[in-house]
Structure formats: C-alpha cells, structure tokens
Amino acid sequence: MLVTSEEPIGIAVVGAGYWGPNLVRNFQGSQEFHLRWLCDLDVDRARKVLGRYSTVQVTADLDEVLADPQVHAIAIATPAGTHLPVAMAALKAGKHVLVEKPLAATREEGIQLVEEAERRGLTLMTDHTFCYTPVVLRIREMLHSGELGELHFLDSVRINLGLVQRDIDVIWDLAPHDLSILDFVLPPSVRPVAVAAHGADGIGAGRACVAYLTLQLSTGAIAHIHVNWLSPVKVRTAIIGGSKRTLVWDDLNPSQRLAVYDRGVDVASPDELGDEQRRDILVSYRSGDMVAPALTEREALRTMVDEYARAIRTGTPALTDGRAGLRVLEILQAASRSLAEGGTMIKLDEGHMA
C-alpha cells in the first residue's frame, strides 16, 4: 500500500510506556506523518503522554485503530512478547509496521512477520535506533566505501551499573544494540558465521549479568562484544580496525565521538620479499595522523522516522527492515544456546530467511 507524496502518512503508536512517548514526539514533529491514535491499555497514561490539548485520539482497543482507513501505518512500542500478535494483526489489516527492537520474542516469530509483510507488499521495519545516529551512519559509510580497508576486528563495550531485568539476561537486554550496529555497518560481502557467548551471574540474579560475545565473520575477521550490568562506570565504546585505518567511537564524548587513526600494522607478503627474507614475514608499523570527522548532531529517532516514511512511499526495504531484525534475533538465540553449552561456538544459519 503506497502512500502518495501529497498526503501525510496516517500513523498510530501502540504503547505509551518507556519508548512510546519518544515515538509520539518524533511522529508529531515530522511533516511526513500525521499522528492519529495513541493506543495503550492504560488510557490515562496515554492521555498524559499526549498532553491536555492534544487532538490525537486515545484508545485501549487495537481493533479500533486498525479499522481506521486513515491509519496507513503503526509503530509498536510494547513488550517483545506481544510483538507477534500486534504486528501480525496490523499487517493483516493492511498497515505498514514499525516494531521496537527486538523484532519479536523469537526468530521463528520474526520469520512469520517477515513472510506476512512480503506476502502483502507492506513495509516491515525494525526500530534499531542506534543505527540512525550520525556517528553510526558515518561508520557504515567508511566501511562500505573501503575507507578503512579490509575489516580486521571490531571490539565493542557497553557497560554500566544498569537495571537487572527480571525476564531476560544482559545479552538480550544490551547486546541487541551492538548486534544491530554490527549488522548495519558491515559491508554487504561480510557477515557473521558463528557466535560464542560466555557469561556470569556474580550476584545470584538467576541470569547472566556480565557477558562476552565473540563472533566469527565470513572473512576470517572477529567481532567481540562486552555487555555488563555491574560496572560502576558507564562505558560506550567501539574500536573498528581495518587494513588502512582504525576508528575509535566513544559515544559518551560529545566533543569527539569519532576518531580515525592512520596507524596500524603493514605486513609484506612473501612475494614482495627477497629470497633471504622469505622465512620471515616483514612487519612494519604505521604511525600517521588522527582525524576527528565533523558530525552533524541530529536525533537518531528523527532520522529513523524519515527512513520509515521513505520505505513506505517507495515500497523499498528500510535500512533496518524486518530481515535485519531477523539476523539480530538469530545471533541472540545462538548466543543463548552457546551460553547454556558453556561457550561452545555455534554456527549461524547461512542466510536462510536472513
């Protein structure tokens, strides 16, 4: 269902809890959308989110929203366990769907949503918000263009003294951010092929509170992700090393979020060496300049909303479409299996429904 460029896209937000108000604010601020409904089981909470003088309609009845012909799309910000029934109902009603991460509670449920959207020719988008930050968009550009060269490694740290979740471990709570970013920035020819996970529950919470994920990539490169609820300090960093340059992303440093170093290791191949040197590979160290690219500060959610509108109007997949959500779910499930098996390396399904 394409929406003409002359009319705003009628949108409804489902869920007025933690993330819903952020979606409401950004859809209201977009010229591409007309927010028509806010749906939540707690009607009073929804009214407080909208404010006293809002003309947006409020309801606890999803069917009432889906029956409105002026609603072309919905955005879901409800618990992951409800994503399948809510999103499936919206797709069957002919609505485009944006789903807060994770796409679904399991990969199998995610596959159902992707297949339904494709069968009906509807947009299904996963709200991997971090992918739309200016710094991640720039990192994607650098990796896709070859500016960093061949990818050698990625090391990501996401730790803080965080809220210990009751229903999920630290991998399912924090790693989706890093896994969605990894999926987003990798060049099309590079993909994860296996994952191993190690974790610990030092406080007796009944689930892993500290975890390390190691991903093998199809090129032989490696990605490592550290997530932790128990750190006394908050750290949000990533180092991505390439054959030409290495970048350091410090998300907590607004004055210099991204630094690109022309420093690294050069290795001469045996073909380039003389007969007497062939036994020893020549390693040389490169020490060049550091550049901090200028980045335009823009709220990631606003860019994500624009991408949702573009996908709806053109009928082409969003940058973080349903299949991107599936790939993240596959890694999460494989990581959980690895954790249960003591850190075994688990191979990922090679491209099936991904």
Secondary structure, 3 states (H helix, E strand, C coil): CCCCCCCCEEEEEECCCCCHHHHHHHHHCCCCEEEEEEECCCHHHHHHHHCCCCCCEEECCHHHHHCCCCCCEEEECCCHHHHHHHHHHHHHCCCEEEEECCCCCCHHHHHHHHHHHHHHCCCEEEECHHHHCHHHHHHHHHHHHCCCCCEEEEEEEEEEECCCCCCCCHHHHHHHHHHHHHHHHCCCCCCEEEEEEEEECCCCCCCCCEEEEEEEECCCCEEEEEEECEEEEEEEEEEEEECCCEEEEECCCCCCCEEEEEEEEEECCHHHCCHHHCCCCCEEEEEEEEECCCCCCCCHHHHHHHHHHHHHHHCCCCCCEHHHHHHHHHHHHHHHHHHHCCCCCEECCCCCCC
